[in-house]
Amino acid sequence: MERRQFLMNGLAAGAAVAAPSLALPTLARANTGDAAYHRDEILSAGSDFLGVTAEALGSAFEKIFMDYGDAPTAYIAGEEVSGAIGLGLRYGKGLVHMKSLQAPTTVYWQGPSAGFDGGVNASRVFTLAYFLDSPDQVFRRFPGVEGSAYFVGGLGVNYQRAEGIVLAPIRAGVGFRLGANVGWLAYSRKRNILPF
């Protein structure tokens, strides 16, 4: 059983803090073939969507690529808002992009958290998805207690994993959120007000 660790969350204005020791173990399974995105495609799509330089985003991607490879099978581009004072909530909406699909699939996410956490922020989120063979596989709950959070060039990154699927959201936004919490994100086809 994997060791569970608290998820560090927040934006650090202009700070770059790395905590690679909290990273999830690398999975042996590799993404190959034409169904996967390649490094340059992901870097271009991510920097365009987040509005950051390819160099800044490249630093964040390097850590993810080192852990899970440089060929994710999908990515989610969206926006979210979150806030917490001990107990927190996060809501977002985005599009799941896969090479095998002509049109992206809309996805909503919401989730509660609890811990030593406070602040409010609004973010653009670019999520790399590994081992996702169909957009339908994303519609589930992903725990947020496993993984890591670190900041590279002002971008927040953490891992979420459920049933062999790994999501690596990269957040860039405004506001301030800092602390440690446990919780989950539930991805759904429809917007849900209740985060459960």
QUIZI-V632475 format. One line per field, one symbol per residue. ss: DSSP state (@ for helix, = for strand, . for the rest). A space follows every 50 residues. Layout:
ss=???
This chain:
ss=......===..........@@@................@@@@@@@@@@@@ ...@@@@@@@@@@@@@@@.....========================... ....==========================....@@@@..===.....== ==..========..========================........
